[in-house]
């Protein structure tokens, strides 16, 4: 694996450095890129998407993101102009208030909600924030099958917030695996300040 | 669309069959998950099992009785 340090670099520098690393692989392999802003993650994701590379990304801390690209053997790195795209986040807030989508059969509801979060992570326009409360808190904690999708959205700048009271009530505060803990004042502020609130459950 | 990766997609005729397939896949150690039926396959609302293409041999041995299989980028 080749490691690329693009901390402090603004677009298109992270893309250029990553392309150089991919070219030096001389075939298939993995490249790990460290960047300090979510726009760089978005642009690397777009590049990987266009080129057919596999990509996973994770927010490691404040202003620290790790992006891992897996390049197939048959891939040829061609010289193209690096494109810096504007922020992919829109102005909507997605609110997840339960662990099922809709009412009815519980197993179906869980699968639908998992599917919604997967489909959300594939949209051209991502939400600004996602808020999880009541049983929605189970989606951001250990054992959730949506963690990978949520981590990739977080790395692209989507704010993932989980209600602290809810985490305490269900005794899962120690199991939070993505985003941060929030309180009702912030939840009220985010929801009233949103241009659009999307509430699938 | 973000993060397009090549995946093996298996469709099902009923949601019950899809639920069962996901459970059997997990029991067999296959990294599979149910996703909304990709729009490239059908515009209908449905569920599909999304797996890694390299796990196809394991899927053949597991109790996964799906309909059609597709190798697509999603």
Interface residues (C-beta under 8 A of the other chain):
Chain A: X45 X46 X48 X49 X52 X54 X55 X107 X108 X111 X114 X115 X116 X118 X119 X121 X122 X123 X124 X145 X152 X156
Chain B: X1 X2 X3 X4 X5 X6 X15 X18 X19 X22 X33 X34 X35 X36 X47 X73 X74
